Amino acid sequence: MDKMTTRALALIGAAIVSTQTTIAAPVSFQQAVADYTSGKYSQANSELETYKQAYPNNAMVHYYLALCKQAMGQLEGAKSEYLWVTQYGDVRLKGMAQAGFDQLSKVRSSSSSSSSTTASSAPPPTTRSPTAVVASAKVKKIIEFYADW
């Protein structure tokens, strides 16, 4: 090899090494699920949104996004993700997503109907806070899924 070729290869090698050290390794899907399971909903949501960009047709990503959004109180976003899974997920996920969607629909309708009745009458003996509504809407069943992406 001549001097110029050797120098060019050295520069390319240095650029590759510096690029590799500055790019953070993506969090695994399993880590995102573990973050959700351990209650780090915002962090898991962010990680799963990244996966959603990379794998827009992955029903498990959408399902766990729905769970995260539901846990964070973003009920409309959760319902949207659940609906996506009911349309494009496999049979098992479709059923669980439908159950999640139905559960959120009941929470939304019961909280809106109770607010309309309390406006015209005396306050109810026990008032539920917004966090209590979200806490009662959490999904009780979580499935584990592993993939080599």
Residue frames as qw, qx, qy, qz and C-alpha x, y, z in Angstrom:
[[0.000, 0.888, 0.459, 0.000, 0.00, 0.00, 0.00],
 [0.370, 0.503, -0.052, 0.779, 1.13, 3.51, -0.64],
 [0.196, -0.075, -0.492, 0.845, 1.39, 6.18, 2.05],
 [0.357, -0.099, -0.084, -0.925, -1.83, 7.93, 1.06],
 [0.692, -0.209, -0.585, -0.369, -3.91, 4.75, 1.20],
 [0.542, -0.166, -0.687, 0.454, -2.46, 3.81, 4.59],
 [0.024, -0.025, -0.315, 0.949, -3.19, 7.27, 5.97],
 [0.512, -0.155, -0.291, -0.794, -6.77, 7.21, 4.62],
 [0.696, -0.228, -0.675, -0.090, -7.40, 3.82, 6.19],
 [0.379, -0.124, -0.597, 0.696, -6.03, 5.06, 9.52],
 [0.203, -0.043, 0.101, -0.973, -8.35, 8.09, 9.42],
 [0.646, -0.190, -0.471, -0.570, -11.36, 5.93, 8.58],
 [0.632, -0.186, -0.714, 0.237, -10.49, 3.53, 11.40],
 [0.176, -0.072, -0.462, 0.866, -10.17, 6.42, 13.86],
 [0.402, -0.113, -0.127, -0.900, -13.52, 7.83, 12.74],
 [0.693, -0.218, -0.620, -0.297, -15.19, 4.46, 13.22],
 [0.511, -0.173, -0.673, 0.507, -13.73, 4.04, 16.69],
 [0.013, 0.039, 0.297, -0.954, -14.75, 7.55, 17.77],
 [0.533, -0.155, -0.338, -0.760, -18.25, 7.05, 16.35],
 [0.677, -0.217, -0.702, -0.051, -18.65, 3.76, 18.17],
 [0.375, -0.158, -0.611, 0.678, -17.65, 5.26, 21.50],
 [0.153, 0.018, 0.146, -0.977, -20.05, 8.19, 21.25],
 [0.611, -0.163, -0.440, -0.637, -23.13, 6.20, 20.23],
 [0.443, -0.245, 0.695, -0.510, -24.89, 4.64, 23.21],
 [0.100, -0.064, -0.972, -0.204, -26.07, 1.09, 22.81],
 [0.527, -0.311, -0.267, -0.745, -29.86, 0.91, 22.52],
 [0.454, -0.201, 0.686, -0.532, -31.72, -0.44, 25.49],
 [0.095, -0.057, -0.962, -0.250, -33.06, -3.92, 24.90],
 [0.527, -0.367, -0.418, -0.642, -36.77, -4.60, 24.69],
 [0.682, -0.348, -0.618, 0.179, -36.41, -6.77, 27.79],
 [0.326, -0.104, -0.366, 0.865, -34.90, -3.80, 29.66],
 [0.267, -0.226, -0.164, -0.922, -37.82, -1.59, 28.63],
 [0.683, -0.380, -0.533, -0.322, -40.24, -4.23, 29.92],
 [0.612, -0.244, -0.550, 0.514, -38.20, -4.54, 33.14],
 [0.085, 0.078, -0.170, 0.979, -38.37, -0.76, 33.58],
 [0.511, -0.335, -0.331, -0.719, -42.15, -0.92, 33.17],
 [0.739, -0.319, -0.593, 0.001, -42.40, -3.81, 35.63],
 [0.518, -0.199, -0.457, 0.695, -40.30, -1.97, 38.21],
 [0.084, -0.841, -0.452, 0.287, -42.51, 1.12, 37.99],
 [0.244, -0.445, 0.259, 0.822, -40.23, 3.28, 35.84],
 [0.514, 0.625, 0.584, -0.066, -43.10, 4.08, 33.50],
 [0.237, 0.918, -0.089, -0.306, -41.74, 7.27, 31.97],
 [0.186, -0.589, 0.719, 0.321, -38.37, 5.67, 31.22],
 [0.482, 0.141, 0.856, 0.123, -40.00, 2.55, 29.78],
 [0.456, 0.777, 0.374, -0.219, -42.36, 4.70, 27.70],
 [0.122, 0.851, -0.363, -0.359, -39.41, 6.59, 26.21],
 [0.283, -0.348, 0.856, 0.257, -37.56, 3.37, 25.41],
 [0.490, 0.369, 0.790, -0.008, -40.64, 1.80, 23.87],
 [0.384, 0.850, 0.112, -0.343, -41.32, 4.89, 21.75],
 [0.013, -0.663, 0.648, 0.375, -37.83, 4.41, 20.31],
 [0.348, -0.006, 0.928, 0.135, -38.68, 0.78, 19.54],
 [0.484, 0.644, 0.526, -0.272, -41.96, 1.87, 17.99],
 [0.277, 0.818, -0.267, -0.427, -40.01, 4.04, 15.54],
 [0.045, -0.466, 0.844, 0.260, -37.71, 1.13, 14.66],
 [0.010, -0.137, -0.982, -0.128, -40.43, -1.56, 14.64],
 [0.372, 0.002, 0.050, -0.927, -43.74, 0.18, 13.87],
 [0.727, -0.048, -0.455, -0.512, -45.58, -3.10, 13.22],
 [0.368, 0.065, -0.861, 0.345, -44.55, -4.89, 16.43],
 [0.534, -0.591, -0.409, -0.445, -47.70, -5.50, 18.45],
 [0.700, -0.407, -0.432, 0.397, -45.79, -6.21, 21.69],
 [0.316, 0.052, -0.106, 0.941, -44.18, -2.77, 21.55],
 [0.290, -0.418, -0.272, -0.817, -47.61, -1.17, 21.10],
 [0.682, -0.503, -0.518, -0.116, -49.08, -3.28, 23.90],
 [0.614, -0.330, -0.362, 0.619, -46.39, -2.30, 26.40],
 [0.102, 0.212, 0.055, 0.970, -46.68, 1.32, 25.29],
 [0.481, -0.533, -0.410, -0.563, -50.36, 1.11, 26.15],
 [0.716, -0.467, -0.463, 0.232, -49.52, -0.30, 29.58],
 [0.458, -0.088, -0.192, 0.863, -46.98, 2.47, 30.23],
 [0.102, -0.338, -0.202, -0.914, -49.30, 5.23, 29.09],
 [0.601, -0.554, -0.483, -0.315, -52.10, 3.80, 31.20],
 [0.682, -0.391, -0.403, 0.468, -49.85, 3.66, 34.27],
 [0.310, -0.037, -0.062, 0.948, -48.81, 7.29, 33.68],
 [0.184, 0.605, 0.502, -0.590, -52.42, 8.43, 33.37],
 [0.183, 0.368, -0.443, -0.797, -52.26, 9.10, 29.62],
 [0.579, 0.224, 0.732, -0.282, -55.52, 7.28, 29.07],
 [0.638, 0.677, 0.039, -0.365, -56.26, 8.47, 25.54],
 [0.249, 0.659, -0.689, -0.167, -52.77, 7.48, 24.38],
 [0.329, -0.170, 0.915, -0.161, -53.19, 4.10, 26.06],
 [0.666, 0.424, 0.492, -0.368, -56.55, 3.57, 24.38],
 [0.518, 0.732, -0.291, -0.332, -55.02, 4.43, 21.02],
 [0.071, 0.501, -0.862, -0.047, -52.23, 1.87, 21.47],
 [0.489, 0.066, 0.821, -0.288, -54.71, -0.76, 22.68],
 [0.678, 0.575, 0.197, -0.412, -56.85, -0.16, 19.58],
 [0.365, 0.666, -0.600, -0.251, -53.81, -0.60, 17.34],
 [0.144, -0.277, 0.945, -0.098, -53.09, -3.96, 18.97],
 [0.603, 0.286, 0.631, -0.395, -56.72, -5.08, 18.62],
 [0.647, 0.668, -0.058, -0.363, -56.46, -4.44, 14.88],
 [0.557, 0.660, -0.504, -0.026, -52.97, -5.78, 14.14],
 [0.280, -0.516, 0.769, -0.254, -51.86, -8.02, 17.02],
 [0.325, 0.026, -0.933, -0.151, -52.05, -11.77, 17.24],
 [0.553, -0.484, -0.574, -0.361, -55.10, -13.45, 18.77],
 [0.604, -0.415, -0.520, 0.439, -53.74, -13.55, 22.32],
 [0.255, -0.127, -0.127, 0.950, -52.66, -9.92, 22.32],
 [0.225, -0.361, -0.431, -0.796, -55.89, -8.80, 20.66],
 [0.566, -0.562, -0.593, -0.111, -57.90, -10.21, 23.54],
 [0.531, -0.426, -0.355, 0.641, -55.72, -8.63, 26.21],
 [0.148, 0.033, 0.127, 0.980, -55.66, -5.29, 24.39],
 [0.340, -0.485, -0.527, -0.610, -59.43, -5.34, 24.02],
 [0.584, -0.580, -0.533, 0.197, -59.76, -6.01, 27.75],
 [0.413, -0.268, -0.154, 0.857, -57.44, -3.07, 28.48],
 [0.044, -0.227, -0.334, -0.914, -59.35, -0.81, 26.13],
 [0.465, -0.564, -0.591, -0.341, -62.70, -1.85, 27.64],
 [0.559, -0.496, -0.452, 0.487, -61.36, -1.24, 31.13],
 [0.248, -0.147, -0.005, 0.957, -60.19, 2.26, 30.21],
 [0.200, -0.377, -0.497, -0.756, -63.48, 3.01, 28.48],
 [0.525, -0.615, -0.588, -0.026, -65.33, 2.16, 31.69],
 [0.477, -0.406, -0.272, 0.730, -62.99, 4.32, 33.79],
 [0.105, 0.057, 0.226, 0.967, -63.38, 7.25, 31.43],
 [0.336, -0.462, -0.540, -0.619, -67.15, 6.95, 31.19],
 [0.556, -0.592, -0.561, 0.161, -67.66, 6.37, 34.92],
 [0.397, -0.338, -0.201, 0.829, -65.48, 9.34, 35.85],
 [0.031, -0.137, -0.296, -0.945, -67.20, 11.62, 33.32],
 [0.428, -0.523, -0.607, -0.417, -70.69, 10.49, 34.32],
 [0.528, -0.551, -0.503, 0.405, -69.93, 10.96, 38.01],
 [0.261, -0.172, -0.050, 0.949, -68.62, 14.47, 37.35],
 [0.194, -0.318, -0.436, -0.819, -71.80, 15.43, 35.49],
 [0.531, -0.585, -0.592, -0.159, -74.02, 14.18, 38.30],
 [0.517, -0.429, -0.384, 0.634, -71.98, 15.88, 41.02],
 [0.140, 0.143, 0.123, 0.972, -72.32, 19.24, 39.30],
 [0.397, -0.434, -0.368, -0.721, -76.08, 19.24, 39.82],
 [0.757, -0.547, -0.323, -0.151, -76.20, 17.63, 43.26],
 [0.481, -0.802, 0.345, -0.077, -74.29, 17.53, 46.53],
 [0.270, 0.594, -0.758, -0.025, -70.80, 16.01, 46.41],
 [0.859, -0.093, -0.486, -0.130, -70.69, 12.23, 46.80],
 [0.727, -0.676, 0.106, -0.049, -69.70, 10.81, 50.18],
 [0.693, -0.377, 0.415, 0.454, -66.41, 9.50, 48.82],
 [0.457, 0.849, -0.139, -0.227, -64.63, 11.38, 46.07],
 [0.893, 0.014, 0.238, 0.382, -62.06, 9.59, 43.95],
 [0.128, -0.780, 0.307, 0.530, -58.93, 11.50, 43.08],
 [0.654, 0.635, -0.309, -0.271, -57.55, 11.36, 39.51],
 [0.112, 0.514, -0.848, 0.062, -54.70, 9.15, 40.73],
 [0.536, -0.010, 0.763, -0.362, -57.19, 6.72, 42.24],
 [0.765, 0.508, 0.100, -0.382, -58.91, 6.45, 38.87],
 [0.479, 0.648, -0.584, -0.094, -55.61, 5.67, 37.15],
 [0.177, -0.388, 0.870, -0.245, -54.54, 3.21, 39.85],
 [0.681, 0.151, 0.608, -0.379, -57.76, 1.26, 39.49],
 [0.729, 0.610, -0.051, -0.306, -57.25, 1.09, 35.73],
 [0.044, -0.624, 0.764, 0.159, -53.90, -0.71, 35.77],
 [0.824, 0.192, -0.455, -0.278, -53.72, -3.97, 33.90],
 [0.720, -0.510, 0.423, -0.204, -53.27, -6.95, 36.17],
 [0.919, 0.061, 0.352, 0.170, -51.82, -9.39, 33.66],
 [0.128, 0.820, -0.463, -0.311, -48.44, -8.92, 32.05],
 [0.971, 0.180, 0.126, 0.095, -46.98, -11.29, 29.55],
 [0.369, -0.660, 0.482, 0.443, -43.31, -11.73, 28.83],
 [0.786, 0.608, 0.116, 0.012, -41.97, -11.79, 25.33],
 [0.465, -0.588, 0.458, 0.477, -38.43, -12.28, 24.12],
 [0.733, 0.667, 0.130, 0.026, -37.15, -11.59, 20.64],
 [0.629, -0.283, 0.309, 0.655, -33.74, -11.54, 18.99],
 [0.374, 0.907, 0.189, -0.047, -33.85, -8.25, 17.13]]
